[in-house]
Structure formats: C-alpha cells, structure tokens
C-alpha cells in the first residue's frame, strides 16, 4: 500500500477497522504506515494481544512461525518496499 500516495494513511486505517469488524483473529503490521492499520484495529475493538506491530520483517516472520499451526489460514500482504516475502520465508523455514 506504499504505492497509494496521499490516500495511504486513510486506507491503512480503513483496513484496520475492517479487520476488527470482520473478526480477524490476529493482525500483524510490519514497518512504517502499517502502524496506522494496527492503531485503528485497536481503536475499533481488537484486543491488544491479537494485534501486533513489528519494525523488523524477520521478527514478524518469527512471530508468525511461532503462532501458526497446521490447518491455520494466514494472509501475508505487504508492499515490495517492505520485503514481506522475507517474513513468509521465515515462517516456512
């Protein structure tokens, strides 16, 4: 979502609200503007232990690896500028 220009903060916040309202179990934000998504999810009612923010992609991947179990469904969404694939690589390691 880095590529969205001046709408990016509002769209990150909208995504955080959507996650909270739709019953997402765990939300992880990684670096920069994802902080707005996490802040808004908490503001919209997600409890603190189900919402996490990491500045480091590897730490986010390690967290997800420790959390996910066989049969879980996870969505990894990230801009190329954040290199989210590194988190996914750590989960699959």
C-alpha contacts under 8 A as a table, 3 or more apart, distances in Angstrom:
res1	aa1	res2	aa2	distance
1	X	4	X	5.51
1	X	8	X	6.44
1	X	12	X	7.79
1	X	78	X	7.24
1	X	79	X	5.86
2	X	5	X	6.96
2	X	8	X	6.78
2	X	33	X	7.75
2	X	79	X	6.25
2	X	81	X	7.36
3	X	8	X	7.81
3	X	79	X	7.95
4	X	7	X	5.92
4	X	8	X	5.18
5	X	8	X	5.68
6	X	9	X	7.31
7	X	10	X	5.57
7	X	11	X	6.13
8	X	11	X	5.11
8	X	12	X	6.04
8	X	33	X	7.78
9	X	12	X	5.16
9	X	13	X	6.20
9	X	33	X	6.77
9	X	36	X	6.52
10	X	13	X	5.11
10	X	14	X	6.12
11	X	14	X	4.93
11	X	15	X	6.17
12	X	15	X	5.14
12	X	16	X	6.35
12	X	33	X	7.21
12	X	34	X	6.50
12	X	36	X	5.83
12	X	37	X	4.69
13	X	16	X	5.04
13	X	17	X	6.34
13	X	36	X	5.44
13	X	37	X	4.62
13	X	38	X	7.81
13	X	39	X	7.62
13	X	40	X	5.30
13	X	41	X	7.62
14	X	17	X	5.14
14	X	18	X	6.12
14	X	37	X	7.29
14	X	40	X	7.61
15	X	18	X	4.95
15	X	19	X	6.10
15	X	37	X	6.10
15	X	41	X	7.97
16	X	19	X	5.15
16	X	20	X	6.36
16	X	36	X	7.59
16	X	37	X	4.25
16	X	38	X	5.91
16	X	39	X	7.39
16	X	40	X	5.07
16	X	41	X	4.21
16	X	42	X	7.93
16	X	44	X	7.78
17	X	20	X	5.20
17	X	21	X	6.11
17	X	37	X	7.65
17	X	40	X	5.78
17	X	41	X	5.05
17	X	43	X	7.93
17	X	44	X	5.60
18	X	21	X	5.10
18	X	22	X	5.91
18	X	41	X	7.74
19	X	22	X	5.35
19	X	23	X	6.43
19	X	24	X	5.36
19	X	27	X	7.51
19	X	41	X	6.55
20	X	23	X	5.73
20	X	24	X	6.24
20	X	41	X	5.30
20	X	42	X	7.59
20	X	44	X	5.95
20	X	45	X	6.14
20	X	46	X	5.34
21	X	24	X	7.86
21	X	44	X	7.30
21	X	45	X	7.93
24	X	27	X	6.94
25	X	50	X	6.39
26	X	50	X	4.64
26	X	51	X	5.84
26	X	52	X	7.90
27	X	38	X	7.37
27	X	50	X	6.32
27	X	51	X	4.86
27	X	52	X	6.27
28	X	38	X	7.41
28	X	51	X	5.96
28	X	52	X	4.75
28	X	53	X	5.65
28	X	54	X	7.57
28	X	60	X	7.43
29	X	34	X	5.00
29	X	35	X	6.35
29	X	37	X	7.11
29	X	38	X	6.21
29	X	52	X	6.23
29	X	53	X	4.62
29	X	54	X	6.27
30	X	34	X	5.84
30	X	35	X	7.51
30	X	53	X	5.78
30	X	54	X	4.88
30	X	55	X	5.66
30	X	56	X	6.80
30	X	57	X	6.29
30	X	60	X	6.90
30	X	82	X	7.57
31	X	34	X	5.97
31	X	35	X	6.98
31	X	53	X	7.46
31	X	54	X	6.05
31	X	55	X	4.35
31	X	56	X	6.68
31	X	57	X	7.57
31	X	82	X	7.00
32	X	35	X	6.09
32	X	55	X	7.23
33	X	36	X	5.74
33	X	37	X	7.50
34	X	37	X	5.12
34	X	38	X	6.47
34	X	53	X	7.72
35	X	38	X	5.14
35	X	39	X	6.08
35	X	53	X	6.61
36	X	39	X	5.07
36	X	40	X	6.07
37	X	40	X	5.28
37	X	41	X	6.15
38	X	41	X	5.12
38	X	42	X	6.37
38	X	51	X	6.47
38	X	52	X	7.01
38	X	53	X	6.77
39	X	42	X	5.34
39	X	43	X	6.23
40	X	43	X	4.83
40	X	44	X	6.00
41	X	44	X	5.04
41	X	45	X	6.42
41	X	46	X	5.59
41	X	51	X	7.55
42	X	45	X	5.20
42	X	46	X	4.71
42	X	47	X	6.21
42	X	48	X	6.71
42	X	51	X	7.19
43	X	46	X	7.29
46	X	50	X	6.71
46	X	51	X	6.87
47	X	50	X	5.69
47	X	51	X	6.77
48	X	51	X	5.37
48	X	52	X	7.59
49	X	52	X	7.29
53	X	60	X	7.94
54	X	57	X	6.95
54	X	59	X	6.78
54	X	60	X	5.86
56	X	59	X	5.38
56	X	60	X	6.48
57	X	60	X	5.10
57	X	61	X	6.27
57	X	82	X	7.51
57	X	83	X	7.39
57	X	84	X	6.50
57	X	86	X	6.52
57	X	87	X	5.41
58	X	61	X	5.02
58	X	62	X	6.18
58	X	86	X	6.48
58	X	87	X	5.37
58	X	90	X	6.90
59	X	62	X	5.05
59	X	63	X	6.10
59	X	87	X	7.65
60	X	63	X	5.07
60	X	64	X	6.21
60	X	87	X	6.09
61	X	64	X	5.10
61	X	65	X	6.07
61	X	86	X	7.29
61	X	87	X	3.84
61	X	88	X	6.03
61	X	89	X	7.51
61	X	90	X	5.20
61	X	91	X	5.48
62	X	65	X	5.04
62	X	66	X	6.29
62	X	87	X	7.33
62	X	90	X	6.16
62	X	91	X	6.45
63	X	66	X	5.26
63	X	67	X	6.28
64	X	67	X	4.95
64	X	68	X	5.88
64	X	91	X	6.30
65	X	68	X	5.65
65	X	90	X	7.00
65	X	91	X	4.42
65	X	92	X	7.49
68	X	72	X	6.19
69	X	72	X	5.62
76	X	84	X	7.41
76	X	88	X	7.32
77	X	84	X	7.24
78	X	82	X	6.50
78	X	83	X	7.24
78	X	84	X	5.30
79	X	82	X	5.45
79	X	83	X	6.75
79	X	84	X	6.88
80	X	83	X	4.99
80	X	84	X	6.84
83	X	86	X	5.95
83	X	87	X	7.89
84	X	87	X	5.38
84	X	88	X	6.74
85	X	88	X	5.01
85	X	89	X	6.09
86	X	89	X	5.00
86	X	90	X	6.39
87	X	90	X	5.21
87	X	91	X	6.42
88	X	91	X	5.02
88	X	92	X	6.29
89	X	92	X	5.21
89	X	93	X	6.06
90	X	93	X	5.06
